Amino acid sequence: VILDNQPYEAYYEIDTPFEVKNLAPGQHTIRVFASRPWHESYKNATAFQMVTFNVQNPQATAPAKVTVNPKGPLVTYSRPKGEYKGAAAEVIMLDFWLLNAKLKGNGGKYRVRYSIDGGAPQYADKWEPIWLKGWSEGKHSIKLELVDASGKVVENGGYNSTTREISVVK
């Protein structure tokens, strides 16, 4: 479950309502997709849902709307996130979910660009997880973007360029 463009929250108890608390007034988007036990997303149309809703508070000034087009191209950053220790830090999965965007290697026109710690950009041209090796101990920054054929980030509510920080402990 991903609220707005924050890191996901794993949700295992599907028979129990998922509760979102303390939301600021304004527009919010929740994205949900199923994943395997090792957190790799299922990559089929029925595994993803998205809803945009508004929180109202007459006494508060609402922030500017961030509009996500549910019919527009959208990448959802999934992994990596959090802390990786020992053997789990040797090979770390980069995974994402695509909506309305076919990658170049799958016959489409988009690419997923990613970089580690501000390094040279690399590209995913197929919708599949990427297994990354060679991590040093410490904090690392991962940037993931959906780009068009010219390399420009595809705008969709500000969600198609996401940066996350992880920690590696050896």
N, CA, C and O atoms as a DFTB+ gen file, in Angstrom:
680 C
 N C O
     1  1       0.861      -1.169       0.000
     2  2       0.000       0.000       0.000
     3  2       0.906       1.229       0.000
     4  3       1.773       1.374       0.861
     5  1       0.694       2.104      -0.971
     6  2       1.514       3.316      -1.088
     7  2       0.591       4.520      -1.018
     8  3      -0.274       4.701      -1.875
     9  1       0.777       5.334       0.000
    10  2       0.016       6.571       0.157
    11  2       0.812       7.693      -0.473
    12  3       1.979       7.905      -0.143
    13  1       0.172       8.410      -1.384
    14  2       0.820       9.478      -2.147
    15  2       2.073       8.886      -2.788
    16  3       1.950       7.915      -3.535
    17  1       3.241       9.404      -2.545
    18  2       4.446       8.803      -3.129
    19  2       5.434       8.430      -2.037
    20  3       6.648       8.492      -2.233
    21  1       4.897       8.042      -0.879
    22  2       5.733       7.634       0.244
    23  2       6.167       6.179       0.067
    24  3       5.612       5.472      -0.773
    25  1       7.154       5.720       0.849
    26  2       7.514       4.297       0.799
    27  2       6.296       3.430       1.131
    28  3       5.426       3.836       1.901
    29  1       6.246       2.256       0.554
    30  2       5.089       1.393       0.749
    31  2       5.015       0.869       2.177
    32  3       6.014       0.827       2.895
    33  1       3.839       0.480       2.561
    34  2       3.613      -0.210       3.824
    35  2       3.075      -1.584       3.479
    36  3       2.023      -1.705       2.852
    37  1       3.801      -2.630       3.889
    38  2       3.351      -3.994       3.619
    39  2       2.054      -4.245       4.375
    40  3       1.899      -3.825       5.521
    41  1       1.142      -4.922       3.732
    42  2      -0.176      -5.188       4.308
    43  2      -0.517      -6.649       4.056
    44  3      -0.785      -7.050       2.923
    45  1      -0.503      -7.442       5.126
    46  2      -0.677      -8.882       4.998
    47  2      -2.055      -9.375       5.423
    48  3      -2.484     -10.441       4.980
    49  1      -2.749      -8.638       6.260
    50  2      -4.034      -9.067       6.821
    51  2      -5.180      -8.527       5.976
    52  3      -5.844      -7.570       6.373
    53  1      -5.417      -9.129       4.818
    54  2      -6.402      -8.574       3.892
    55  2      -7.839      -8.681       4.390
    56  3      -8.735      -8.055       3.824
    57  1      -8.071      -9.463       5.438
    58  2      -9.411      -9.547       6.023
    59  2      -9.651      -8.443       7.056
    60  3     -10.762      -8.295       7.565
    61  1      -8.613      -7.678       7.360
    62  2      -8.692      -6.577       8.317
    63  2      -8.604      -5.265       7.554
    64  3      -7.743      -5.120       6.686
    65  1      -9.478      -4.299       7.858
    66  2      -9.409      -3.012       7.140
    67  2      -8.044      -2.343       7.316
    68  3      -7.443      -2.384       8.390
    69  1      -7.582      -1.735       6.242
    70  2      -6.339      -0.958       6.276
    71  2      -6.713       0.457       6.681
    72  3      -7.538       1.096       6.027
    73  1      -6.115       0.946       7.746
    74  2      -6.482       2.253       8.282
    75  2      -5.394       3.279       7.999
    76  3      -4.213       3.049       8.259
    77  1      -5.816       4.408       7.464
    78  2      -4.916       5.526       7.210
    79  2      -5.293       6.622       8.194
    80  3      -6.456       7.017       8.271
    81  1      -4.307       7.118       8.952
    82  2      -4.590       8.113       9.995
    83  2      -3.849       9.419       9.727
    84  3      -2.849       9.455       9.010
    85  1      -4.368      10.483      10.321
    86  2      -3.697      11.788      10.365
    87  2      -3.317      12.335       8.991
    88  3      -2.200      12.814       8.794
    89  1      -4.236      12.263       8.057
    90  2      -3.976      12.810       6.735
    91  2      -4.228      14.310       6.718
    92  3      -5.200      14.795       7.297
    93  1      -3.358      15.025       6.059
    94  2      -3.535      16.463       5.893
    95  2      -4.704      16.710       4.942
    96  3      -4.985      15.876       4.081
    97  1      -5.380      17.833       5.085
    98  2      -6.441      18.169       4.131
    99  2      -5.863      18.231       2.721
   100  3      -4.705      18.598       2.525
   101  1      -6.680      17.868       1.757
   102  2      -6.266      17.933       0.364
   103  2      -6.411      16.599      -0.327
   104  3      -6.997      15.659       0.209
   105  1      -5.870      16.536      -1.518
   106  2      -5.985      15.347      -2.347
   107  2      -4.887      14.342      -2.014
   108  3      -3.737      14.715      -1.782
   109  1      -5.255      13.073      -1.993
   110  2      -4.317      11.980      -1.730
   111  2      -4.582      10.850      -2.711
   112  3      -5.689      10.713      -3.233
   113  1      -3.561      10.047      -2.955
   114  2      -3.687       8.889      -3.831
   115  2      -3.132       7.667      -3.113
   116  3      -2.052       7.712      -2.524
   117  1      -3.888       6.578      -3.172
   118  2      -3.415       5.293      -2.650
   119  2      -3.239       4.350      -3.831
   120  3      -4.136       4.194      -4.660
   121  1      -2.057       3.720      -3.895
   122  2      -1.784       2.692      -4.898
   123  2      -1.523       1.385      -4.156
   124  3      -0.811       1.354      -3.152
   125  1      -2.107       0.318      -4.666
   126  2      -1.982      -0.997      -4.037
   127  2      -1.658      -2.013      -5.119
   128  3      -2.283      -2.012      -6.179
   129  1      -0.683      -2.881      -4.860
   130  2      -0.431      -3.992      -5.776
   131  2       0.046      -5.195      -4.988
   132  3       0.649      -5.072      -3.922
   133  1      -0.240      -6.354      -5.540
   134  2       0.158      -7.610      -4.901
   135  2       1.622      -7.890      -5.192
   136  3       2.154      -7.499      -6.231
   137  1       2.267      -8.583      -4.242
   138  2       3.664      -8.946      -4.449
   139  2       3.947     -10.333      -3.885
   140  3       3.189     -10.869      -3.076
   141  1       5.035     -10.877      -4.329
   142  2       5.493     -12.193      -3.869
   143  2       6.120     -12.040      -2.484
   144  3       6.374     -10.918      -2.045
   145  1       6.374     -13.159      -1.787
   146  2       6.944     -13.070      -0.428
   147  2       8.263     -12.296      -0.345
   148  3       8.573     -11.732       0.704
   149  1       9.047     -12.257      -1.431
   150  2      10.310     -11.507      -1.422
   151  2      10.103     -10.079      -1.935
   152  3      11.069      -9.382      -2.246
   153  1       8.834      -9.645      -2.022
   154  2       8.423      -8.274      -2.354
   155  2       8.554      -7.910      -3.832
   156  3       8.507      -6.729      -4.177
   157  1       8.714      -8.885      -4.695
   158  2       8.670      -8.606      -6.137
   159  2       7.208      -8.488      -6.546
   160  3       6.395      -9.359      -6.234
   161  1       6.881      -7.412      -7.242
   162  2       5.485      -7.182      -7.624
   163  2       5.032      -8.157      -8.711
   164  3       5.792      -8.505      -9.615
   165  1       3.773      -8.585      -8.599
   166  2       3.142      -9.316      -9.694
   167  2       2.913      -8.303     -10.810
   168  3       2.449      -7.191     -10.559
   169  1       3.231      -8.681     -12.011
   170  2       3.182      -7.736     -13.120
   171  2       2.050      -8.076     -14.085
   172  3       2.285      -8.383     -15.254
   173  1       0.838      -8.016     -13.585
   174  2      -0.342      -8.211     -14.426
   175  2      -1.394      -7.179     -14.022
   176  3      -1.400      -6.695     -12.890
   177  1      -2.263      -6.857     -14.941
   178  2      -3.216      -5.751     -14.769
   179  2      -4.100      -5.888     -13.539
   180  3      -4.455      -4.878     -12.931
   181  1      -4.464      -7.096     -13.157
   182  2      -5.384      -7.263     -12.028
   183  2      -4.688      -7.163     -10.677
   184  3      -5.355      -7.212      -9.644
   185  1      -3.365      -7.026     -10.659
   186  2      -2.626      -6.956      -9.398
   187  2      -2.507      -5.527      -8.865
   188  3      -1.911      -5.325      -7.807
   189  1      -3.052      -4.541      -9.560
   190  2      -2.855      -3.130      -9.194
   191  2      -4.194      -2.408      -9.104
   192  3      -5.086      -2.608      -9.928
   193  1      -4.310      -1.568      -8.088
   194  2      -5.473      -0.683      -7.944
   195  2      -4.979       0.686      -7.481
   196  3      -3.983       0.789      -6.764
   197  1      -5.687       1.731      -7.899
   198  2      -5.332       3.089      -7.480
   199  2      -6.614       3.869      -7.261
   200  3      -7.571       3.745      -8.025
   201  1      -6.623       4.678      -6.203
   202  2      -7.764       5.550      -5.940
   203  2      -7.242       6.896      -5.446
   204  3      -6.299       6.958      -4.656
   205  1      -7.861       7.959      -5.916
   206  2      -7.549       9.314      -5.458
   207  2      -8.762       9.829      -4.702
   208  3      -9.898       9.638      -5.135
   209  1      -8.518      10.486      -3.566
   210  2      -9.607      10.967      -2.719
   211  2      -9.199      12.285      -2.064
   212  3      -8.028      12.663      -2.084
   213  1     -10.170      12.971      -1.490
   214  2      -9.917      14.252      -0.822
   215  2     -10.247      14.155       0.653
   216  3     -11.223      13.518       1.047
   217  1      -9.419      14.797       1.461
   218  2      -9.672      14.943       2.890
   219  2     -10.044      16.397       3.103
   220  3      -9.318      17.304       2.694
   221  1     -11.181      16.609       3.747
   222  2     -11.652      17.981       3.951
   223  2     -11.583      18.370       5.417
   224  3     -11.855      17.564       6.306
   225  1     -11.214      19.621       5.651
   226  2     -11.219      20.220       6.979
   227  2     -11.528      21.698       6.762
   228  3     -10.665      22.445       6.300
   229  1     -12.739      22.130       7.087
   230  2     -13.125      23.516       6.807
   231  2     -12.245      24.561       7.498
   232  3     -12.150      25.687       7.010
   233  1     -11.602      24.220       8.616
   234  2     -10.764      25.186       9.325
   235  2      -9.337      25.276       8.776
   236  3      -8.601      26.200       9.125
   237  1      -8.943      24.336       7.930
   238  2      -7.565      24.318       7.446
   239  2      -7.495      24.803       6.002
   240  3      -8.453      24.678       5.240
   241  1      -6.356      25.349       5.650
   242  2      -6.101      25.722       4.272
   243  2      -5.551      24.497       3.569
   244  3      -4.513      23.965       3.962
   245  1      -6.225      24.056       2.554
   246  2      -5.811      22.846       1.846
   247  2      -4.573      23.130       0.995
   248  3      -4.466      24.188       0.375
   249  1      -3.643      22.178       0.970
   250  2      -2.482      22.333       0.094
   251  2      -2.905      22.229      -1.366
   252  3      -4.015      21.795      -1.678
   253  1      -2.009      22.630      -2.245
   254  2      -2.299      22.543      -3.678
   255  2      -2.540      21.090      -4.069
   256  3      -1.925      20.176      -3.518
   257  1      -3.441      20.888      -5.026
   258  2      -3.750      19.539      -5.480
   259  2      -2.591      18.974      -6.293
   260  3      -1.964      19.677      -7.085
   261  1      -2.325      17.703      -6.080
   262  2      -1.392      16.956      -6.900
   263  2      -2.245      15.954      -7.651
   264  3      -2.693      14.960      -7.078
   265  1      -2.469      16.204      -8.908
   266  2      -3.386      15.383      -9.677
   267  2      -2.636      14.274     -10.398
   268  3      -1.729      14.530     -11.190
   269  1      -3.025      13.050     -10.115
   270  2      -2.477      11.889     -10.800
   271  2      -3.500      11.443     -11.820
   272  3      -4.659      11.202     -11.480
   273  1      -3.085      11.332     -13.057
   274  2      -3.973      10.901     -14.123
   275  2      -3.984       9.369     -14.148
   276  3      -2.970       8.764     -14.499
   277  1      -5.102       8.723     -13.786
   278  2      -5.137       7.262     -13.755
   279  2      -5.018       6.625     -15.134
   280  3      -4.794       5.419     -15.240
   281  1      -5.167       7.422     -16.192
   282  2      -5.033       6.892     -17.549
   283  2      -3.683       7.239     -18.160
   284  3      -3.386       6.843     -19.287
   285  1      -2.860       7.986     -17.411
   286  2      -1.545       8.378     -17.914
   287  2      -0.468       7.390     -17.504
   288  3      -0.679       6.567     -16.613
   289  1       0.694       7.469     -18.158
   290  2       1.813       6.597     -17.812
   291  2       2.267       6.856     -16.376
   292  3       2.412       8.005     -15.958
   293  1       2.489       5.767     -15.622
   294  2       2.838       5.902     -14.206
   295  2       3.761       4.771     -13.786
   296  3       3.497       3.603     -14.070
   297  1       4.846       5.128     -13.105
   298  2       5.710       4.124     -12.488
   299  2       5.564       4.268     -10.978
   300  3       5.541       5.382     -10.454
   301  1       5.466       3.151     -10.292
   302  2       5.379       3.135      -8.837
   303  2       6.631       2.454      -8.302
   304  3       6.867       1.274      -8.560
   305  1       7.426       3.206      -7.559
   306  2       8.645       2.660      -6.945
   307  2       8.222       1.704      -5.841
   308  3       7.373       2.037      -5.014
   309  1       8.812       0.521      -5.829
   310  2       8.517      -0.455      -4.789
   311  2       9.744      -0.761      -3.922
   312  3       9.735      -0.500      -2.719
   313  1      10.782      -1.303      -4.522
   314  2      11.981      -1.708      -3.799
   315  2      13.205      -1.149      -4.481
   316  3      13.160      -0.869      -5.679
   317  1      14.289      -0.978      -3.767
   318  2      14.521      -1.328      -2.370
   319  2      14.000      -0.266      -1.414
   320  3      13.747       0.880      -1.786
   321  1      13.854      -0.696      -0.176
   322  2      13.442       0.220       0.879
   323  2      13.967      -0.307       2.200
   324  3      14.093      -1.517       2.387
   325  1      14.273       0.600       3.114
   326  2      14.657       0.201       4.464
   327  2      16.109      -0.189       4.622
   328  3      17.006       0.409       4.027
   329  1      16.322      -1.214       5.445
   330  2      17.671      -1.642       5.806
   331  2      17.924      -3.064       5.314
   332  3      17.044      -3.923       5.381
   333  1      19.130      -3.297       4.822
   334  2      19.563      -4.611       4.352
   335  2      20.800      -5.009       5.151
   336  3      21.777      -4.263       5.220
   337  1      20.741      -6.207       5.758
   338  2      21.831      -6.672       6.615
   339  2      22.396      -7.995       6.117
   340  3      21.679      -8.826       5.560
   341  1      23.701      -8.171       6.331
   342  2      24.349      -9.452       6.061
   343  2      24.122      -9.948       4.654
   344  3      24.344      -9.219       3.687
   345  1      23.674     -11.209       4.534
   346  2      23.466     -11.844       3.230
   347  2      22.425     -11.098       2.397
   348  3      22.536     -11.052       1.172
   349  1      21.429     -10.519       3.037
   350  2      20.384      -9.774       2.318
   351  2      20.949      -8.520       1.650
   352  3      20.313      -7.953       0.761
   353  1      22.132      -8.087       2.068
   354  2      22.747      -6.882       1.501
   355  2      23.661      -7.191       0.315
   356  3      24.181      -6.273      -0.319
   357  1      23.857      -8.462       0.013
   358  2      24.747      -8.824      -1.090
   359  2      24.125      -8.515      -2.453
   360  3      24.784      -7.950      -3.325
   361  1      22.873      -8.882      -2.630
   362  2      22.146      -8.634      -3.871
   363  2      20.796      -8.037      -3.486
   364  3      20.008      -8.673      -2.786
   365  1      20.534      -6.821      -3.939
   366  2      19.314      -6.103      -3.559
   367  2      18.463      -5.875      -4.808
   368  3      18.951      -5.445      -5.852
   369  1      17.170      -6.181      -4.659
   370  2      16.250      -6.079      -5.790
   371  2      15.723      -4.656      -5.959
   372  3      15.304      -4.013      -4.996
   373  1      15.753      -4.184      -7.197
   374  2      15.086      -2.947      -7.601
   375  2      13.827      -3.384      -8.338
   376  3      13.908      -4.110      -9.328
   377  1      12.666      -2.946      -7.862
   378  2      11.409      -3.364      -8.470
   379  2      10.455      -2.185      -8.514
   380  3      10.541      -1.269      -7.697
   381  1       9.544      -2.218      -9.480
   382  2       8.600      -1.128      -9.707
   383  2       7.351      -1.688     -10.356
   384  3       7.344      -2.817     -10.847
   385  1       6.291      -0.888     -10.355
   386  2       5.030      -1.280     -10.997
   387  2       4.692      -0.249     -12.057
   388  3       4.769       0.953     -11.805
   389  1       4.320      -0.710     -13.239
   390  2       3.981       0.182     -14.349
   391  2       2.488       0.194     -14.607
   392  3       1.822      -0.839     -14.532
   393  1       1.975       1.366     -14.911
   394  2       0.580       1.523     -15.306
   395  2       0.556       2.361     -16.582
   396  3       1.140       3.444     -16.628
   397  1      -0.107       1.870     -17.597
   398  2      -0.277       2.601     -18.858
   399  2       1.042       2.981     -19.515
   400  3       1.132       4.015     -20.177
   401  1       2.057       2.157     -19.337
   402  2       3.372       2.442     -19.921
   403  2       4.044       1.129     -20.297
   404  3       4.308       0.291     -19.434
   405  1       4.315       0.955     -21.562
   406  2       5.018      -0.241     -22.029
   407  2       6.474       0.164     -22.275
   408  3       6.746       1.164     -22.940
   409  1       7.397      -0.621     -21.734
   410  2       8.816      -0.302     -21.889
   411  2       9.335      -0.711     -23.258
   412  3       8.788      -1.593     -23.921
   413  1      10.403      -0.044     -23.656
   414  2      11.023      -0.216     -24.975
   415  2      11.288      -1.692     -25.299
   416  3      10.987      -2.148     -26.402
   417  1      11.837      -2.420     -24.359
   418  2      12.167      -3.831     -24.577
   419  2      10.949      -4.738     -24.629
   420  3      11.062      -5.910     -24.990
   421  1       9.791      -4.208     -24.273
   422  2       8.538      -4.949     -24.357
   423  2       7.661      -4.408     -25.487
   424  3       6.455      -4.652     -25.513
   425  1       8.277      -3.668     -26.429
   426  2       7.551      -3.153     -27.582
   427  2       6.947      -1.772     -27.396
   428  3       6.158      -1.329     -28.231
   429  1       7.304      -1.078     -26.308
   430  2       6.752       0.241     -26.042
   431  2       7.729       1.360     -26.334
   432  3       8.722       1.170     -27.036
   433  1       7.430       2.548     -25.779
   434  2       8.260       3.718     -26.056
   435  2       8.903       4.306     -24.807
   436  3       9.605       5.313     -24.896
   437  1       8.677       3.699     -23.645
   438  2       9.198       4.251     -22.394
   439  2      10.408       3.464     -21.893
   440  3      10.667       2.337     -22.313
   441  1      11.135       4.103     -20.979
   442  2      12.240       3.458     -20.268
   443  2      12.128       3.828     -18.798
   444  3      11.572       4.870     -18.451
   445  1      12.655       2.973     -17.942
   446  2      12.792       3.311     -16.533
   447  2      14.269       3.599     -16.310
   448  3      15.126       2.740     -16.519
   449  1      14.544       4.816     -15.884
   450  2      15.919       5.248     -15.617
   451  2      16.140       5.189     -14.116
   452  3      15.287       5.614     -13.338
   453  1      17.281       4.663     -13.715
   454  2      17.597       4.625     -12.287
   455  2      19.071       4.963     -12.077
   456  3      19.914       4.733     -12.944
   457  1      19.348       5.506     -10.920
   458  2      20.740       5.786     -10.553
   459  2      20.909       5.520      -9.069
   460  3      19.972       5.656      -8.282
   461  1      22.113       5.142      -8.711
   462  2      22.464       4.838      -7.326
   463  2      23.445       5.904      -6.852
   464  3      24.475       6.134      -7.487
   465  1      23.128       6.545      -5.751
   466  2      23.998       7.557      -5.138
   467  2      24.406       8.652      -6.121
   468  3      25.535       9.140      -6.069
   469  1      23.502       9.039      -7.013
   470  2      23.779      10.109      -7.958
   471  2      24.713       9.713      -9.081
   472  3      25.193      10.574      -9.818
   473  1      24.980       8.421      -9.225
   474  2      25.893       7.937     -10.258
   475  2      25.274       7.988     -11.639
   476  3      24.177       8.511     -11.836
   477  1      26.000       7.436     -12.577
   478  2      25.564       7.430     -13.984
   479  2      24.207       6.735     -14.104
   480  3      23.980       5.700     -13.477
   481  1      23.315       7.300     -14.901
   482  2      22.007       6.668     -15.078
   483  2      22.138       5.332     -15.806
   484  3      22.972       5.149     -16.692
   485  1      21.272       4.411     -15.388
   486  2      21.143       3.111     -16.039
   487  2      19.678       2.965     -16.417
   488  3      18.828       3.714     -15.935
   489  1      19.384       1.992     -17.286
   490  2      18.025       1.883     -17.798
   491  2      17.492       0.467     -17.687
   492  3      18.212      -0.516     -17.867
   493  1      16.201       0.400     -17.383
   494  2      15.456      -0.848     -17.449
   495  2      14.547      -0.722     -18.659
   496  3      13.708       0.176     -18.722
   497  1      14.711      -1.616     -19.613
   498  2      13.894      -1.587     -20.816
   499  2      12.871      -2.709     -20.842
   500  3      12.069      -2.803     -21.771
   501  1      12.898      -3.560     -19.821
   502  2      11.894      -4.615     -19.673
   503  2      11.311      -4.509     -18.270
   504  3      11.992      -4.128     -17.318
   505  1      10.046      -4.853     -18.174
   506  2       9.363      -4.792     -16.881
   507  2       9.651      -6.072     -16.112
   508  3       8.912      -7.054     -16.188
   509  1      10.744      -6.027     -15.373
   510  2      11.183      -7.137     -14.548
   511  2      12.094      -6.581     -13.462
   512  3      12.649      -5.493     -13.619
   513  1      12.255      -7.308     -12.366
   514  2      13.123      -6.794     -11.312
   515  2      14.581      -6.761     -11.770
   516  3      14.989      -7.514     -12.655
   517  1      15.344      -5.883     -11.154
   518  2      16.773      -5.755     -11.430
   519  2      17.491      -6.103     -10.125
   520  3      17.174      -5.557      -9.068
   521  1      18.443      -6.999     -10.208
   522  2      19.175      -7.440      -9.015
   523  2      20.535      -6.742      -9.009
   524  3      21.351      -6.945      -9.908
   525  1      20.768      -5.919      -7.989
   526  2      21.965      -5.075      -7.929
   527  2      22.951      -5.609      -6.891
   528  3      22.575      -5.940      -5.767
   529  1      24.220      -5.686      -7.294
   530  2      25.291      -6.188      -6.430
   531  2      26.309      -5.088      -6.164
   532  3      26.257      -4.018      -6.769
   533  1      27.235      -5.366      -5.250
   534  2      28.370      -4.479      -5.024
   535  2      28.106      -3.328      -4.075
   536  3      28.757      -2.288      -4.169
   537  1      27.169      -3.495      -3.170
   538  2      26.821      -2.434      -2.221
   539  2      27.889      -2.288      -1.151
   540  3      28.388      -3.281      -0.621
   541  1      28.234      -1.068      -0.841
   542  2      29.126      -0.798       0.298
   543  2      28.255      -0.520       1.524
   544  3      27.073      -0.199       1.403
   545  1      28.848      -0.646       2.679
   546  2      28.103      -0.379       3.912
   547  2      27.780       1.110       4.004
   548  3      28.577       1.962       3.610
   549  1      26.596       1.401       4.531
   550  2      26.194       2.785       4.732
   551  2      24.863       3.101       4.075
   552  3      24.120       2.208       3.668
   553  1      24.579       4.394       3.980
   554  2      23.331       4.857       3.381
   555  2      23.531       5.036       1.878
   556  3      24.594       5.447       1.412
   557  1      22.466       4.713       1.135
   558  2      22.496       4.840      -0.315
   559  2      21.193       5.451      -0.792
   560  3      20.136       5.246      -0.195
   561  1      21.285       6.207      -1.879
   562  2      20.134       6.858      -2.477
   563  2      19.847       6.210      -3.830
   564  3      20.751       6.031      -4.646
   565  1      18.579       5.860      -4.058
   566  2      18.159       5.269      -5.323
   567  2      17.113       6.176      -5.946
   568  3      16.108       6.502      -5.314
   569  1      17.351       6.582      -7.183
   570  2      16.398       7.414      -7.908
   571  2      15.840       6.585      -9.058
   572  3      16.590       5.953      -9.801
   573  1      14.507       6.595      -9.199
   574  2      13.815       5.834     -10.235
   575  2      12.888       6.775     -10.976
   576  3      12.116       7.508     -10.357
   577  1      12.960       6.761     -12.329
   578  2      12.149       7.680     -13.133
   579  2      11.590       6.973     -14.358
   580  3      12.243       6.107     -14.941
   581  1      10.380       7.347     -14.741
   582  2       9.809       6.907     -16.011
   583  2      10.099       8.000     -17.027
   584  3       9.706       9.152     -16.842
   585  1      10.794       7.628     -18.110
   586  2      11.185       8.620     -19.110
   587  2      10.661       8.234     -20.487
   588  3      10.432       7.061     -20.779
   589  1      10.477       9.259     -21.331
   590  2      10.024       9.032     -22.699
   591  2      11.232       8.757     -23.601
   592  3      12.361       8.657     -23.122
   593  1      10.986       8.636     -24.909
   594  2      12.043       8.295     -25.863
   595  2      13.170       9.322     -25.894
   596  3      14.300       8.987     -26.250
   597  1      12.873      10.578     -25.522
   598  2      13.912      11.614     -25.522
   599  2      14.643      11.711     -24.183
   600  3      15.552      12.527     -24.035
   601  1      14.256      10.891     -23.210
   602  2      14.913      10.898     -21.904
   603  2      14.295      11.862     -20.910
   604  3      14.833      12.059     -19.820
   605  1      13.174      12.462     -21.269
   606  2      12.493      13.408     -20.383
   607  2      11.546      12.645     -19.449
   608  3      10.847      11.724     -19.871
   609  1      11.539      13.048     -18.165
   610  2      10.636      12.425     -17.202
   611  2       9.199      12.687     -17.632
   612  3       8.838      13.820     -17.953
   613  1       8.391      11.653     -17.639
   614  2       6.981      11.746     -18.015
   615  2       6.215      12.276     -16.802
   616  3       6.211      11.641     -15.747
   617  1       5.574      13.421     -16.943
   618  2       4.859      14.038     -15.825
   619  2       3.538      13.316     -15.569
   620  3       2.765      13.043     -16.487
   621  1       3.309      13.020     -14.298
   622  2       2.017      12.497     -13.859
   623  2       1.913      12.708     -12.350
   624  3       2.183      11.800     -11.565
   625  1       1.525      13.898     -11.965
   626  2       1.336      14.216     -10.555
   627  2       2.615      14.264      -9.742
   628  3       2.561      14.287      -8.513
   629  1       3.753      14.281     -10.396
   630  2       5.028      14.297      -9.681
   631  2       5.477      12.921      -9.212
   632  3       6.475      12.813      -8.500
   633  1       4.758      11.863      -9.598
   634  2       5.054      10.522      -9.101
   635  2       6.037       9.735      -9.965
   636  3       6.475       8.662      -9.551
   637  1       6.397      10.227     -11.144
   638  2       7.255       9.459     -12.042
   639  2       8.741       9.713     -11.847
   640  3       9.558       9.292     -12.666
   641  1       9.092      10.397     -10.771
   642  2      10.488      10.553     -10.363
   643  2      10.519      10.434      -8.843
   644  3      10.040      11.313      -8.127
   645  1      11.088       9.342      -8.371
   646  2      11.064       9.050      -6.938
   647  2      12.464       8.706      -6.463
   648  3      13.189       7.971      -7.134
   649  1      12.847       9.235      -5.305
   650  2      14.128       8.918      -4.695
   651  2      13.887       8.343      -3.312
   652  3      13.110       8.889      -2.529
   653  1      14.555       7.244      -3.019
   654  2      14.459       6.607      -1.704
   655  2      15.869       6.405      -1.154
   656  3      16.838       6.311      -1.908
   657  1      15.963       6.341       0.158
   658  2      17.231       6.060       0.819
   659  2      17.138       4.710       1.506
   660  3      16.130       4.380       2.131
   661  1      18.214       3.933       1.378
   662  2      18.297       2.648       2.072
   663  2      19.581       2.609       2.886
   664  3      20.480       3.426       2.686
   665  1      19.659       1.651       3.806
   666  2      20.870       1.435       4.588
   667  2      21.367       0.008       4.373
   668  3      20.585      -0.942       4.356
   669  1      22.676      -0.123       4.210
   670  2      23.302      -1.426       4.060
   671  2      24.222      -1.643       5.249
   672  3      25.086      -0.815       5.539
   673  1      24.027      -2.776       5.940
   674  2      24.840      -3.125       7.097
   675  2      25.512      -4.473       6.780
   676  3      24.832      -5.467       6.523
   677  1      26.835      -4.491       6.803
   678  2      27.564      -5.739       6.462
   679  2      28.119      -6.385       7.701
   680  3      28.757      -7.434       7.618
